[in-house]
Amino acid sequence: MTDETRTEETPGSPEEQLSAGNQADAGAAAIDVQSAQFQQLEPEQGQVERDRKMDLLLDLTLPVSIELGRTNMFIRDILDLQRGSVVEFEKLASEPVDILINGKKMAEGEVVVIEKHFGIRITNLVDASERVKNLGK
């Protein structure tokens, strides 16, 4: 038998053969693996001060109002209002309502009824850059 026709027979199932082959490969290319070591991060002094200032702000209360719509009326029409009068707004009933915090629009939502109470489900927040821009107004 020549070297060209000689084959090695590995006993066992194909799974055992695969495992034996992987062990041989692992021995040939051993890789030294170590877990990463990280230093413990401490909060910066400035961050601690900012957190303390933020804690003070979290206890402040701001007026929150929901704007269903707006309209302009003549004074005579306002004086004619009575129980059962209907005031028509510029918005359609299906349009979202505006959620104003401290007089600034911060979100939009839809009116929901829970038992006998009205509520607002927030559907869209005003973009963060817009909210910051509106703070100065």
Helices and strands as residue ranges (DSSP letters): H 14-28, H 45-58, E 64-67, H 75-79, E 97-101, E 104-114, E 117-125, H 128-135
